[in-house]
């Protein structure tokens, strides 16, 4: 396999993973979660799940740290992604630097997935059986979006 093809494959893989992770994180954030992206009238997750006052307090307390952790990891992923793209398109790409950034991003994505799962488990523990079913259904109904990189490479149909 040519080095340029390998670099492109790595970049594609990385960007698809970022897109998936971003979609999961965004949809797990809480009040911003909507059954469909086009449904601007979504009442917020707390109301959608009919949380009691105690549940709502616990929910928001757990959510604050979660959002901060996700944002910090997202910032580092963006920085590494920018360095990766810069190295891929450098005059003389350095395969070792590309691999180091790719591995760093993969490690950060793995950590963010762990953070999301831990948050969902905390939320699960706060909910009764009916609320858990509604949340699980809502999460399953979320569309998995096309990553920005993939979208850029989709040619519109000729007219």
C-alpha positions in Angstrom: 0.0 0.0 0.0 1.4 3.4 -0.9 2.2 5.8 2.0 -0.2 8.4 0.6 -3.1 5.8 0.5 -2.3 4.7 4.0 -2.3 8.3 5.2 -5.7 8.9 3.5 -7.1 5.7 5.0 -5.9 6.7 8.5 -7.3 10.2 8.1 -10.7 8.8 6.9 -10.8 6.4 9.8 -9.9 9.1 12.3 -12.5 11.5 11.1 -15.3 8.9 10.9 -14.5 7.9 14.5 -14.5 11.6 15.6 -17.9 12.0 13.9 -19.4 9.0 15.7 -17.9 10.0 19.0 -19.2 13.5 18.6 -22.7 12.3 17.8 -22.7 10.0 20.9 -21.4 12.7 23.2 -23.8 15.3 21.8 -26.8 13.1 22.2 -25.9 12.0 25.7 -25.4 15.6 27.0 -28.9 15.9 28.4 -31.2 18.8 27.9 -29.9 19.4 24.4 -30.9 15.8 23.4 -33.8 15.7 21.0 -35.8 12.8 19.5 -35.0 14.1 16.0 -32.7 16.9 15.0 -35.5 18.7 13.2 -37.7 18.6 16.4 -37.1 22.1 17.9 -40.0 21.6 20.3 -38.3 18.9 22.4 -38.9 19.8 26.0 -35.5 18.7 27.3 -34.4 15.4 28.6 -35.4 16.0 32.2 -39.0 16.8 31.2 -39.1 14.1 28.5 -38.2 11.5 31.2 -40.6 13.1 33.7 -37.8 13.3 36.4 -38.9 14.0 39.9 -37.3 17.0 41.7 -34.8 14.7 43.5 -33.9 13.0 40.2 -33.5 16.4 38.5 -31.1 17.6 41.2 -29.0 14.4 40.9 -29.2 14.5 37.1 -27.9 18.0 36.8 -25.1 17.5 39.4 -23.8 14.5 37.5 -24.2 16.3 34.2 -22.0 19.2 35.1 -18.8 17.2 35.6 -19.6 15.1 32.6 -20.0 18.0 30.2 -16.7 19.5 31.5 -14.8 16.3 31.0 -16.2 15.8 27.5 -15.4 19.4 26.5 -11.8 19.1 27.8 -11.2 15.9 25.8 -12.9 17.4 22.8 -10.5 20.3 22.8 -7.5 18.0 23.0 -8.8 15.8 20.2 -9.3 18.9 18.0 -5.7 20.1 18.7 -4.4 16.6 17.8 -6.6 16.4 14.7 -5.3 19.8 13.5 -1.7 18.6 14.0 -2.5 15.3 12.2 -4.0 17.1 9.2 -1.0 19.6 9.2 1.4 16.7 9.1 -0.5 14.7 6.5 -0.4 17.7 4.2 3.1 18.9 5.0 5.7 19.2 2.3 7.4 16.0 3.7 4.9 14.1 5.9 6.5 12.3 8.8 4.9 8.9 9.2 6.0 8.6 12.9 4.4 12.0 13.7 1.2 11.0 11.9 1.1 7.7 13.8 1.7 9.4 17.1 -1.2 11.9 16.6 -3.4 9.1 15.4 -2.6 7.0 18.4 -3.2 10.0 20.7 -6.5 10.7 19.2 -7.6 7.0 19.5 -6.6 7.1 23.2 -8.6 10.2 23.7 -11.6 8.9 21.8 -11.5 5.7 23.9 -11.4 7.8 27.1 -14.4 9.9 25.9 -16.3 6.7 25.2 -15.6 5.5 28.7 -16.8 8.9 30.1 -20.0 8.7 28.1 -20.7 5.1 29.2 -20.0 6.0 32.8 -22.4 8.9 32.6 -25.1 6.8 31.0 -24.6 4.3 33.8 -24.9 7.1 36.4 -28.1 8.3 34.7 -29.4 4.7 34.5 -29.0 4.4 38.3 -31.1 7.5 38.8 -34.0 6.3 36.7 -36.9 4.0 37.3 -37.6 1.1 34.8 -40.0 3.1 32.6 -37.6 6.1 32.4 -34.7 3.8 31.6 -36.7 2.3 28.7 -37.7 5.8 27.4 -34.0 6.9 27.5 -32.8 3.8 25.8 -35.4 4.1 23.1 -34.5 7.8 22.6 -30.8 7.0 22.3 -31.5 4.2 19.8 -33.7 6.5 17.7 -30.9 9.1 17.2 -29.6 9.2 13.6 -26.0 8.4 13.2 -24.7 11.4 11.2 -22.2 11.4 8.4 -18.9 12.8 9.5 -17.8 16.2 8.1 -14.9 14.6 6.2 -17.2 12.0 4.6 -19.8 14.6 3.7 -17.1 16.7 1.9 -16.3 13.7 -0.3 -19.8 13.0 -1.4 -20.3 14.2 -4.9 -23.7 15.7 -5.6 -25.6 13.9 -8.3 -25.1 15.5 -11.7 -28.1 17.4 -12.9 
